Amino acid sequence: MNLLDELNAYRDSGVYPMHMPGHKRNPQLTPLIDIYGIDLTEIDGFDSLHGAKGLLKNAMSKAAALYDSDNTYFLINGSTCGILSAVSSCVPRGGRVLMARNCHQSVYNALGIMQLDAVYIKPSQDAAFGINGSISPEEIRKALEEHEDIGLIIITSPTYEGVISHIESIAELAHERKIPLMVDEAHGAHLCFMPGLPASSIDAGADIVIHGMHKTLPSPTQTALLHVNGGLVDTEEIRYQLAVFQSSSPSYPLMAGLDYCVSLLSERGTELFERYVRRLHGFSQKMKSLSHLKILFKGRDEGGEHPHIYAFDPGKIVISAANTDITGERLKEILLEKYKIQVEMAAGSYVLAMTSIADTDEGFDRLASALIEIDSELSDRPTAEPVYCPVLERVMPIYRAQSEKAELVSFSQSAGRISGEYVYSYPPGIPLIVPGELISEDFIDAIEMMQKQSVSLTSTYGGMPTKIRVIEPA
Ligand SMILES: Cc1ncc(COP(=O)(O)O)c(C=O)c1O
């Protein structure tokens, strides 16, 4: 069987997708297109993404109007290329950024490419679910007072799990000092259509916002938007960097899928989101009967236990199996094997299911019934506390560590050495250690505990969990 046969067989297998992409392969919200029939290059009449003047310019203006943004650019290499382009546009080589430590790998890669130094803000922790909480504006204020040479502030909001930060306050702090704020809202392109949430990052004043359209909306994988607002960011430089980091042969089927999604939201957004919110509410009501599993901000979890979460995306279903006799990984397996539900990921004691306007009543019902049945078979059992990675001492910037001579050593024996590579849990692709940080005994213990809890770990050069690349002593 080739890849196409495998994909077709999987499509017909009846497994329900509680994961990205947000179109959920639902033909009712996606145009059924013959990919080869519309696969063109920049021929007459079809404009050119990197110098758009006609069809594509209009399509991007339509997206800008939908999101109430001054400038909006199509991305066809995912949010990744938007992040690389934005960081490269805003900060001169050798400059410094202030960033949340839970940013995606692509932000760190931008630092490496542009030889940037970073001041990190550690997100708060939600002890009840063992996930990152919001970024505190107070921490941003302190860091800005201590460091005068910040060229860009970078925050991820919402996180992969749906945790939203107070972007309005952070934008105010940034603008008092004329520093642009970039919000990686890759997981929140749908948030401005959901009632009852804080202002979207664009409305809250962020200068650059990245939307991963494929993650939570009915748009094809790799499609995303980059929005630029206010006067602090040079849009000509953004356009140049987009041409550097995006393909010179952008896919018309991808752009057509993205444009179709924008039209769908413009024309039917209100109706589709009302239906979605009703479904989420119905699901949450059903979850009130759970006795062992807990769902973040759903069912009996009213939010009182989450002082470090400023706001939360109700479209994310974070199911905690803490204090039960199963792990998150086992819950994920049961959902797939017994109920044919594929979730987005499992980590430690929880599972993350992603929903969107393209989910069906049948999909929500299947997940609700499965969780109620699984819950009825569980018993209480104290489980290990969630493991948090310690903050590591940074000895040198990423780019310097990446250019030093390195050697591969046993991970368990690596305390006191400087890492020459990234180690991250994937998903979500947030580094636990970055090149240039000092490996500590605490870090080794934390990673070993994570492994015991079946967190999937990986490293730049693939040697983890047993080997790690470290810098050779001078
Ligand atoms: C927070 C965040 N930002 C950016 C990205 C990169 O997005 P893409 O895969 O569309 O390039 C991801 C990917 O999962 C992500 O989780």
The ligand as a Tripos MOL2 file, in Angstrom:
@<TRIPOS>MOLECULE
LIG
   16    16     1     0     0
SMALL
NO_CHARGES

@<TRIPOS>ATOM
      1 C1          1.7130   27.2180   19.9530 C.3       1 LIG1
      2 C2          2.1580   26.7880   18.5940 C.ar      1 LIG1
      3 N1          2.6860   27.6930   17.7570 N.ar      1 LIG1
      4 C3          3.0990   27.3750   16.5310 C.ar      1 LIG1
      5 C4          3.0180   26.1000   16.0540 C.ar      1 LIG1
      6 C5          3.4900   25.7790   14.6670 C.3       1 LIG1
      7 O1          2.3740   25.6150   13.8680 O.3       1 LIG1
      8 P1          2.4370   24.8870   12.4310 P.3       1 LIG1
      9 O2          2.5400   23.4390   12.7310 O.co2     1 LIG1
     10 O3          1.1630   25.2970   11.7860 O.co2     1 LIG1
     11 O4          3.6110   25.4040   11.7150 O.co2     1 LIG1
     12 C6          2.4690   25.0980   16.8770 C.ar      1 LIG1
     13 C7          2.3530   23.7200   16.3980 C.2       1 LIG1
     14 O5          1.7620   22.8550   16.9600 O.2       1 LIG1
     15 C8          2.0330   25.4520   18.1800 C.ar      1 LIG1
     16 O6          1.5270   24.5330   19.0160 O.3       1 LIG1
@<TRIPOS>BOND
     1     1     2 1
     2     2     3 ar
     3     2    15 ar
     4     3     4 ar
     5     4     5 ar
     6     5     6 1
     7     5    12 ar
     8     6     7 1
     9     7     8 1
    10     8     9 2
    11     8    10 1
    12     8    11 1
    13    12    13 1
    14    12    15 ar
    15    13    14 2
    16    15    16 1
@<TRIPOS>SUBSTRUCTURE
     1 LIG1         1 GROUP 0 **** ****
